[in-house]
Amino acid sequence: MPHVLSELQLKRLTEHKYSATGSSILEPLMQKFWRWIVEQIPLWWAPNAITLTGLFCNVATTIILCYYSPDIQGKPPAWAFLLCASGLFMYQVLDAIDGKQARRTNSSSPLGELFDHGCDSVSTVFVVLGCCIAVQLGKHPSFVFIEVFTTIFLFYAAHWQTYVTGTMKFGKLDVTEAQISIITIHILTAIFGIEIWDTPVPVIGELRFAPVYFSIFTAILASRLYFGTIFIQGGAGKNGSTIAGTSTLFPALPIATVVILALIISYKSASNLFETHTTLYCVSFGIVAAKVINKLVVAHMTKSEMDLLDPCLTGPSLLFLNQYFNMLFNEHIVLWLACIIAILDLFTWSRKVCLDICEFLGIYCFSIRPLQSGNNGYEPPVTRSKTKERDH
């Protein structure tokens, strides 16, 4: 199997050290619970396996909601919302303890940080889709587009500023607060019914817009943090460049390409593709964005430059060309094809990256045992990345 990462990238990967600053409001309160939970986890359960289990819980339960409400206007049963709330809670907990488990078992490695961020990049679109379904935001498709792609862009921006400065920064209202808010929304929908979000509210119109406007407020705060760092503080590299010595502005182009294609294809669709197949559309472009985010994380950890073009853009390009040639094929079928291509491309690339790192470091991805061939002189760092103390 051809290698994705070069020898130089792999060498730089072993030299990478995770750095983060800041703490959200609720995170310190959750630490005691997370520290207790990790003590209940058996020592043989590998950290990356914990991370992947959390991702599965979140994605699988959200897909059930998508099945009942593909256009985000349907009315899934109450149990589906409770199940989705449970899946998101499990994802949050397992994502919080994977780093702690790595320290307990002395199995920390750069692969842990990459694997953690990779799972988060996939989970992002499913988390926001589940919230949109819960409040029936599909009645206002433009708001769904704004919510989904703004969330994706901000997640990318968080790693963009990390690529620029070498340090991930967390705000007072961050991932933990967002996840707990969405869990609460699912529970409220399950208890009071989906009609609760139709309740008239002074000034904002309907109750469903309360979480929307709150998310816009937090997005503004996050944007000030990220872009203030990127454009005002500047990069940690030579002459204010990124830690890889590249342009601080170039990372805007890959994610902008994804978002702009999503917007153009949605606007030009003769069959109202986004409005009629909202969840499939968002997942398709969300997976493409996840690939772009993962490429950025790899660029940061290996101090290398990013590429503008990537095979992940094949699916969106097919949708664009189909529209350009006056709908040669049914748009729904092309959308399914684009989604499948995006998933296969992300899976294949991720698998190759993990195999490259495991072979170089002499470790397994889902097992704590080292490879018999040794570890190429690699010594695991004291802390695993993305720990919620900064363990997350």
TORMAR-512162 format. One record per residue (C-alpha): residue in one letter; y, z, x. Coordinates in Angstrom, 3 decimals, decimal comma. Example, Ala and Ser with C-alpha at 12.3 -4.5 7.8 and 13.67 -1.06 7.14 Angstrom:
BEGIN
+-----+----------+----------+----------+
| res |        v |        w |        u |
+-----+----------+----------+----------+
|   A |   -4,500 |    7,800 |   12,300 |
|   S |   -1,060 |    7,140 |   13,670 |
+-----+----------+----------+----------+
# end
This chain:
BEGIN
+-----+----------+----------+----------+
| res |        v |        w |        u |
+-----+----------+----------+----------+
|   M |    0,000 |    0,000 |    0,000 |
|   P |    3,389 |   -0,985 |    1,483 |
|   H |    5,680 |    1,854 |    2,481 |
|   V |    8,933 |    2,470 |    0,613 |
|   L |   10,506 |    4,852 |    3,131 |
|   S |   11,005 |    3,913 |    6,769 |
|   E |   10,014 |    6,141 |    9,687 |
|   L |   13,690 |    6,958 |   10,265 |
|   Q |   14,164 |    7,969 |    6,619 |
|   L |   11,077 |   10,167 |    6,720 |
|   K |   12,274 |   11,826 |    9,931 |
|   R |   15,679 |   12,523 |    8,381 |
|   L |   13,943 |   13,852 |    5,286 |
|   T |   12,283 |   16,596 |    7,320 |
|   E |   15,707 |   17,559 |    8,675 |
|   H |   17,237 |   17,806 |    5,200 |
|   K |   18,361 |   21,239 |    4,026 |
|   Y |   19,197 |   21,974 |    0,420 |
|   S |   22,725 |   23,282 |   -0,166 |
|   A |   24,312 |   24,398 |   -3,433 |
|   T |   27,263 |   26,459 |   -4,615 |
|   G |   28,342 |   27,928 |   -7,940 |
|   S |   26,602 |   29,650 |  -10,810 |
|   S |   26,765 |   29,083 |  -14,536 |
|   I |   27,541 |   31,801 |  -17,086 |
|   L |   24,030 |   32,369 |  -18,440 |
|   E |   22,033 |   31,733 |  -15,292 |
|   P |   22,335 |   35,256 |  -13,798 |
|   L |   21,141 |   36,710 |  -17,115 |
|   M |   18,077 |   34,467 |  -17,095 |
|   Q |   17,085 |   35,302 |  -13,536 |
|   K |   15,244 |   38,513 |  -14,404 |
|   F |   13,148 |   36,683 |  -16,994 |
|   W |   12,350 |   33,808 |  -14,636 |
|   R |   11,421 |   36,180 |  -11,815 |
|   W |    9,046 |   38,015 |  -14,158 |
|   I |    7,502 |   34,780 |  -15,403 |
|   V |    6,735 |   33,446 |  -11,944 |
|   E |    4,824 |   36,634 |  -11,118 |
|   Q |    2,439 |   35,782 |  -13,960 |
|   I |    1,696 |   32,328 |  -12,539 |
|   P |   -1,544 |   32,018 |  -10,504 |
|   L |   -1,006 |   31,326 |   -6,813 |
|   W |   -3,181 |   28,195 |   -6,909 |
|   W |   -0,790 |   26,378 |   -9,277 |
|   A |    1,210 |   23,979 |   -7,070 |
|   P |    5,003 |   23,890 |   -7,591 |
|   N |    5,104 |   20,133 |   -8,237 |
|   A |    2,368 |   20,506 |  -10,839 |
|   I |    4,529 |   23,128 |  -12,564 |
|   T |    7,486 |   20,741 |  -12,557 |
|   L |    5,411 |   17,874 |  -13,978 |
|   T |    3,941 |   20,106 |  -16,696 |
|   G |    7,447 |   21,041 |  -17,814 |
|   L |    8,462 |   17,385 |  -17,961 |
|   F |    5,408 |   16,540 |  -20,060 |
|   C |    6,202 |   19,348 |  -22,522 |
|   N |    9,741 |   18,072 |  -23,018 |
|   V |    8,953 |   14,357 |  -23,215 |
|   A |    5,884 |   14,677 |  -25,463 |
|   T |    7,607 |   16,878 |  -28,044 |
|   T |   10,715 |   14,672 |  -28,106 |
|   I |    8,608 |   11,536 |  -28,610 |
|   I |    7,283 |   13,123 |  -31,808 |
|   L |   10,859 |   13,371 |  -33,098 |
|   C |   11,486 |    9,759 |  -32,038 |
|   Y |    8,411 |    8,670 |  -33,990 |
|   Y |    9,773 |   10,209 |  -37,181 |
|   S |   13,336 |    9,045 |  -36,535 |
|   P |   13,464 |    5,855 |  -34,428 |
|   D |   17,010 |    5,080 |  -35,594 |
|   I |   18,131 |    8,745 |  -35,374 |
|   Q |   18,711 |    8,811 |  -39,130 |
|   G |   15,268 |    9,896 |  -40,309 |
|   K |   14,190 |   13,359 |  -41,385 |
|   P |   11,403 |   14,719 |  -39,174 |
|   P |    9,493 |   17,757 |  -40,513 |
|   A |   10,644 |   21,259 |  -39,590 |
|   W |    7,613 |   21,857 |  -37,379 |
|   A |    8,612 |   18,880 |  -35,191 |
|   F |   11,977 |   20,500 |  -34,421 |
|   L |   10,340 |   23,839 |  -33,631 |
|   L |    7,858 |   22,041 |  -31,400 |
|   C |   10,693 |   20,216 |  -29,619 |
|   A |   12,581 |   23,492 |  -29,136 |
|   S |    9,411 |   25,009 |  -27,639 |
|   G |    8,915 |   21,975 |  -25,395 |
|   L |   12,472 |   22,169 |  -24,093 |
|   F |   12,152 |   25,922 |  -23,525 |
|   M |    8,926 |   25,395 |  -21,579 |
|   Y |   10,631 |   22,692 |  -19,544 |
|   Q |   13,547 |   24,993 |  -18,739 |
|   V |   11,296 |   27,871 |  -17,688 |
|   L |    8,919 |   25,785 |  -15,584 |
|   D |   11,831 |   23,934 |  -13,985 |
|   A |   13,359 |   27,303 |  -13,112 |
|   I |   10,263 |   28,821 |  -11,506 |
|   D |    8,863 |   25,899 |   -9,495 |
|   G |   11,023 |   26,801 |   -6,491 |
|   K |   10,101 |   30,457 |   -6,761 |
|   Q |    6,430 |   29,497 |   -6,853 |
|   A |    6,925 |   27,401 |   -3,716 |
|   R |    8,307 |   30,411 |   -1,872 |
|   R |    5,511 |   32,653 |   -3,143 |
|   T |    2,892 |   30,246 |   -1,839 |
|   N |    4,766 |   29,143 |    1,306 |
|   S |    4,466 |   25,537 |    0,155 |
|   S |    8,120 |   24,514 |    0,290 |
|   S |    8,832 |   20,928 |    1,327 |
|   P |   11,471 |   18,213 |    0,897 |
|   L |    9,093 |   16,568 |   -1,568 |
|   G |    9,728 |   19,517 |   -3,892 |
|   E |   13,444 |   18,766 |   -4,162 |
|   L |   12,881 |   15,057 |   -4,704 |
|   F |   10,127 |   15,658 |   -7,258 |
|   D |   12,261 |   18,196 |   -9,122 |
|   H |   15,305 |   15,929 |   -9,345 |
|   G |   13,082 |   12,999 |  -10,268 |
|   C |   11,586 |   14,822 |  -13,241 |
|   D |   15,043 |   15,974 |  -14,318 |
|   S |   16,349 |   12,400 |  -14,243 |
|   V |   13,641 |   11,335 |  -16,696 |
|   S |   14,028 |   14,421 |  -18,864 |
|   T |   17,776 |   13,975 |  -19,295 |
|   V |   17,607 |   11,103 |  -21,791 |
|   F |   14,907 |   12,834 |  -23,863 |
|   V |   16,856 |   16,093 |  -24,071 |
|   V |   19,991 |   14,408 |  -25,413 |
|   L |   17,980 |   12,151 |  -27,757 |
|   G |   16,282 |   15,183 |  -29,289 |
|   C |   19,675 |   16,781 |  -29,924 |
|   C |   21,041 |   13,592 |  -31,528 |
|   I |   18,034 |   13,422 |  -33,863 |
|   A |   18,432 |   17,074 |  -34,834 |
|   V |   22,017 |   16,561 |  -36,041 |
|   Q |   21,329 |   13,025 |  -37,416 |
|   L |   23,980 |   11,499 |  -35,224 |
|   G |   22,479 |    8,076 |  -35,925 |
|   K |   24,805 |    7,901 |  -38,917 |
|   H |   27,484 |    7,306 |  -36,287 |
|   P |   25,787 |    5,025 |  -33,684 |
|   S |   28,819 |    4,841 |  -31,410 |
|   F |   28,657 |    8,612 |  -30,916 |
|   V |   24,968 |    8,353 |  -30,014 |
|   F |   25,796 |    5,794 |  -27,337 |
|   I |   28,598 |    7,964 |  -25,987 |
|   E |   26,428 |   11,096 |  -25,930 |
|   V |   23,419 |    9,489 |  -24,257 |
|   F |   25,166 |    7,429 |  -21,604 |
|   T |   27,837 |   10,020 |  -20,842 |
|   T |   25,085 |   12,571 |  -20,178 |
|   I |   23,219 |   10,124 |  -17,949 |
|   F |   26,393 |    9,245 |  -16,061 |
|   L |   27,335 |   12,894 |  -15,509 |
|   F |   23,856 |   13,684 |  -14,201 |
|   Y |   24,268 |   10,778 |  -11,795 |
|   A |   27,772 |   11,967 |  -10,873 |
|   A |   26,403 |   15,405 |   -9,941 |
|   H |   24,148 |   13,757 |   -7,354 |
|   W |   26,895 |   11,347 |   -6,343 |
|   Q |   29,139 |   14,221 |   -5,289 |
|   T |   26,149 |   15,788 |   -3,519 |
|   Y |   25,644 |   12,534 |   -1,621 |
|   V |   29,320 |   12,613 |   -0,669 |
|   T |   29,607 |   16,274 |    0,390 |
|   G |   26,032 |   17,331 |    1,117 |
|   T |   26,322 |   20,242 |   -1,324 |
|   M |   25,428 |   20,346 |   -5,004 |
|   K |   28,057 |   22,140 |   -7,101 |
|   F |   27,370 |   23,919 |  -10,396 |
|   G |   29,985 |   24,720 |  -13,023 |
|   K |   30,325 |   27,674 |  -15,371 |
|   L |   28,979 |   25,551 |  -18,217 |
|   D |   26,017 |   23,687 |  -16,779 |
|   V |   22,392 |   22,739 |  -17,395 |
|   T |   21,202 |   26,175 |  -18,528 |
|   E |   23,910 |   26,482 |  -21,181 |
|   A |   23,281 |   22,937 |  -22,428 |
|   Q |   19,545 |   23,500 |  -22,773 |
|   I |   19,914 |   26,796 |  -24,625 |
|   S |   22,487 |   25,215 |  -26,960 |
|   I |   20,126 |   22,350 |  -27,802 |
|   I |   17,204 |   24,727 |  -28,341 |
|   T |   19,412 |   26,631 |  -30,798 |
|   I |   20,288 |   23,385 |  -32,607 |
|   H |   16,607 |   22,513 |  -33,033 |
|   I |   15,843 |   25,965 |  -34,423 |
|   L |   18,780 |   25,833 |  -36,866 |
|   T |   17,643 |   22,408 |  -38,086 |
|   A |   14,092 |   23,651 |  -38,593 |
|   I |   15,236 |   26,712 |  -40,558 |
|   F |   18,050 |   25,326 |  -42,698 |
|   G |   17,056 |   21,687 |  -42,915 |
|   I |   18,668 |   18,613 |  -41,446 |
|   E |   21,195 |   18,558 |  -44,293 |
|   I |   23,021 |   21,509 |  -42,745 |
|   W |   24,766 |   19,102 |  -40,375 |
|   D |   26,363 |   17,309 |  -43,352 |
|   T |   28,377 |   20,457 |  -44,117 |
|   P |   32,119 |   19,691 |  -44,265 |
|   V |   34,136 |   21,461 |  -41,579 |
|   P |   37,929 |   21,546 |  -41,393 |
|   V |   39,547 |   19,430 |  -38,669 |
|   I |   36,317 |   17,970 |  -37,206 |
|   G |   34,918 |   16,538 |  -40,465 |
|   E |   31,181 |   17,352 |  -40,473 |
|   L |   29,269 |   20,148 |  -38,770 |
|   R |   27,306 |   17,582 |  -36,709 |
|   F |   30,458 |   16,840 |  -34,740 |
|   A |   30,748 |   20,433 |  -33,483 |
|   P |   28,113 |   19,997 |  -30,738 |
|   V |   29,477 |   16,514 |  -30,029 |
|   Y |   33,000 |   17,729 |  -29,371 |
|   F |   31,702 |   20,703 |  -27,397 |
|   S |   29,697 |   18,340 |  -25,192 |
|   I |   32,799 |   16,200 |  -24,671 |
|   F |   34,706 |   19,330 |  -23,619 |
|   T |   32,021 |   20,304 |  -21,101 |
|   A |   31,847 |   16,700 |  -19,880 |
|   I |   35,557 |   16,822 |  -19,097 |
|   L |   35,081 |   20,046 |  -17,134 |
|   A |   32,143 |   18,583 |  -15,235 |
|   S |   34,061 |   15,372 |  -14,498 |
|   R |   36,940 |   17,362 |  -13,024 |
|   L |   34,487 |   19,182 |  -10,763 |
|   Y |   32,569 |   16,109 |   -9,616 |
|   F |   35,361 |   13,577 |   -9,256 |
|   G |   37,803 |   16,106 |   -7,874 |
|   T |   35,282 |   16,660 |   -5,110 |
|   I |   34,599 |   12,963 |   -4,552 |
|   F |   38,150 |   11,614 |   -4,643 |
|   I |   40,233 |   14,579 |   -3,501 |
|   Q |   38,043 |   16,609 |   -1,166 |
|   G |   36,362 |   13,532 |    0,258 |
|   G |   33,073 |   13,107 |    2,054 |
|   A |   31,464 |   15,230 |    4,734 |
|   G |   30,743 |   12,221 |    6,932 |
|   K |   32,886 |   10,544 |    9,557 |
|   N |   36,392 |    9,655 |    8,324 |
|   G |   35,664 |   11,121 |    4,906 |
|   S |   32,567 |    9,007 |    4,267 |
|   T |   29,334 |   10,195 |    2,617 |
|   I |   26,822 |   12,226 |    4,607 |
|   A |   25,119 |    8,894 |    5,348 |
|   G |   28,350 |    7,486 |    6,754 |
|   T |   28,742 |    5,046 |    3,845 |
|   S |   31,489 |    4,422 |    1,296 |
|   T |   32,126 |    7,255 |   -1,169 |
|   L |   32,961 |    4,716 |   -3,894 |
|   F |   29,960 |    2,384 |   -3,643 |
|   P |   27,568 |    4,717 |   -5,566 |
|   A |   29,655 |    4,008 |   -8,679 |
|   L |   28,398 |    0,416 |   -8,805 |
|   P |   24,631 |    0,947 |   -9,443 |
|   I |   25,113 |    3,289 |  -12,413 |
|   A |   28,061 |    1,246 |  -13,708 |
|   T |   25,795 |   -1,817 |  -13,744 |
|   V |   23,282 |   -0,013 |  -15,963 |
|   V |   25,864 |    1,377 |  -18,387 |
|   I |   27,818 |   -1,885 |  -18,657 |
|   L |   24,646 |   -3,887 |  -19,329 |
|   A |   23,645 |   -1,370 |  -22,010 |
|   L |   27,066 |   -1,682 |  -23,631 |
|   I |   27,212 |   -5,493 |  -23,527 |
|   I |   23,661 |   -5,968 |  -24,823 |
|   S |   24,303 |   -3,504 |  -27,648 |
|   Y |   27,571 |   -5,178 |  -28,626 |
|   K |   26,251 |   -8,760 |  -28,428 |
|   S |   22,950 |   -8,136 |  -30,219 |
|   A |   22,545 |  -10,368 |  -33,276 |
|   S |   19,912 |   -8,041 |  -34,728 |
|   N |   21,857 |   -4,796 |  -34,168 |
|   L |   19,237 |   -3,780 |  -31,640 |
|   F |   20,836 |   -0,469 |  -30,732 |
|   E |   21,414 |    0,632 |  -34,334 |
|   T |   17,915 |   -0,297 |  -35,579 |
|   H |   15,858 |    0,801 |  -32,547 |
|   T |   18,117 |    3,484 |  -31,110 |
|   T |   15,535 |    5,738 |  -29,481 |
|   L |   13,645 |    2,866 |  -27,847 |
|   Y |   16,916 |    1,384 |  -26,595 |
|   C |   18,074 |    4,690 |  -25,097 |
|   V |   14,700 |    5,423 |  -23,499 |
|   S |   14,544 |    1,926 |  -21,976 |
|   F |   17,945 |    2,225 |  -20,326 |
|   G |   17,397 |    5,933 |  -19,607 |
|   I |   14,331 |    5,121 |  -17,505 |
|   V |   16,293 |    2,441 |  -15,639 |
|   A |   19,035 |    5,010 |  -14,980 |
|   A |   16,388 |    7,499 |  -13,803 |
|   K |   15,273 |    5,003 |  -11,139 |
|   V |   18,884 |    4,563 |   -9,980 |
|   I |   19,362 |    8,347 |   -9,869 |
|   N |   16,185 |    8,774 |   -7,833 |
|   K |   17,340 |    6,125 |   -5,368 |
|   L |   20,583 |    8,089 |   -4,969 |
|   V |   18,678 |   11,338 |   -4,366 |
|   V |   16,530 |    9,633 |   -1,722 |
|   A |   19,659 |    8,197 |   -0,099 |
|   H |   21,161 |   11,680 |    0,025 |
|   M |   18,066 |   13,394 |    1,404 |
|   T |   17,391 |   10,707 |    4,013 |
|   K |   21,076 |   10,054 |    4,847 |
|   S |   20,707 |    6,350 |    4,145 |
|   E |   22,701 |    3,786 |    2,190 |
|   M |   22,069 |    2,701 |   -1,386 |
|   D |   21,217 |   -0,773 |   -2,675 |
|   L |   23,091 |   -2,319 |   -5,570 |
|   L |   20,259 |   -4,500 |   -6,871 |
|   D |   16,882 |   -3,066 |   -7,788 |
|   P |   13,758 |   -4,280 |   -9,647 |
|   C |   14,522 |   -1,717 |  -12,353 |
|   L |   17,248 |   -4,084 |  -13,610 |
|   T |   14,602 |   -6,664 |  -14,568 |
|   G |   14,268 |   -5,350 |  -18,131 |
|   P |   18,023 |   -5,233 |  -18,904 |
|   S |   18,370 |   -8,671 |  -17,310 |
|   L |   15,713 |  -10,089 |  -19,656 |
|   L |   17,591 |   -8,692 |  -22,652 |
|   F |   20,849 |  -10,146 |  -21,350 |
|   L |   19,364 |  -13,582 |  -20,665 |
|   N |   17,659 |  -13,652 |  -24,059 |
|   Q |   21,055 |  -13,158 |  -25,677 |
|   Y |   22,670 |  -15,705 |  -23,377 |
|   F |   20,175 |  -18,359 |  -24,482 |
|   N |   20,737 |  -17,581 |  -28,188 |
|   M |   17,771 |  -15,306 |  -28,806 |
|   L |   14,839 |  -17,401 |  -27,610 |
|   F |   12,597 |  -14,443 |  -28,351 |
|   N |   12,627 |  -11,584 |  -30,849 |
|   E |   14,963 |   -8,939 |  -29,408 |
|   H |   12,730 |   -6,077 |  -30,463 |
|   I |    9,797 |   -7,550 |  -28,537 |
|   V |   11,980 |   -8,103 |  -25,458 |
|   L |   13,212 |   -4,507 |  -25,723 |
|   W |    9,640 |   -3,220 |  -25,717 |
|   L |    8,913 |   -5,423 |  -22,705 |
|   A |   12,001 |   -4,087 |  -20,931 |
|   C |   10,907 |   -0,502 |  -21,613 |
|   I |    7,391 |   -1,115 |  -20,285 |
|   I |    8,738 |   -2,825 |  -17,161 |
|   A |   11,128 |    0,082 |  -16,517 |
|   I |    8,372 |    2,691 |  -16,884 |
|   L |    5,930 |    0,802 |  -14,647 |
|   D |    8,605 |    0,186 |  -12,012 |
|   L |    9,673 |    3,850 |  -11,917 |
|   F |    6,077 |    5,083 |  -11,829 |
|   T |    5,023 |    2,649 |   -9,084 |
|   W |    8,068 |    3,372 |   -6,912 |
|   S |    7,791 |    7,152 |   -7,384 |
|   R |    4,093 |    7,103 |   -6,518 |
|   K |    4,741 |    5,157 |   -3,310 |
|   V |    7,554 |    7,502 |   -2,276 |
|   C |    5,402 |   10,578 |   -2,885 |
|   L |    2,512 |    9,064 |   -0,924 |
|   D |    4,821 |    8,179 |    1,974 |
|   I |    6,172 |   11,724 |    2,141 |
|   C |    2,763 |   13,379 |    1,716 |
|   E |    1,233 |   11,226 |    4,458 |
|   F |    4,103 |   11,898 |    6,839 |
|   L |    4,220 |   15,654 |    6,235 |
|   G |    0,468 |   16,129 |    5,930 |
|   I |    0,590 |   17,686 |    2,460 |
|   Y |   -0,665 |   17,004 |   -1,049 |
|   C |    1,701 |   16,457 |   -3,962 |
|   F |   -0,180 |   18,536 |   -6,528 |
|   S |   -2,139 |   20,877 |   -4,300 |
|   I |   -1,064 |   23,667 |   -1,974 |
|   R |   -3,750 |   22,804 |    0,594 |
|   P |   -2,479 |   20,880 |    3,685 |
|   L |   -4,069 |   17,553 |    4,637 |
|   Q |   -6,771 |   17,786 |    7,280 |
|   S |   -4,804 |   15,387 |    9,478 |
|   G |   -2,098 |   17,959 |   10,081 |
|   N |    1,571 |   17,993 |    9,246 |
|   N |    3,141 |   15,936 |   12,008 |
|   G |    4,779 |   19,053 |   13,385 |
|   Y |    6,540 |   19,755 |   10,114 |
|   E |    7,267 |   23,363 |    9,243 |
|   P |    8,170 |   24,095 |    5,603 |
|   P |   11,706 |   25,437 |    5,072 |
|   V |   12,237 |   28,986 |    3,968 |
|   T |   13,453 |   27,901 |    0,532 |
|   R |   12,430 |   25,089 |   -1,714 |
|   S |   15,218 |   23,043 |   -3,171 |
|   K |   16,559 |   23,353 |   -6,644 |
|   T |   15,681 |   26,961 |   -7,014 |
|   K |   17,427 |   28,741 |   -9,773 |
|   E |   19,009 |   31,165 |   -7,444 |
|   R |   19,934 |   28,297 |   -6,254 |
|   D |   16,319 |   27,745 |   -6,959 |
|   H |   17,046 |   25,227 |   -9,637 |
+-----+----------+----------+----------+
# end
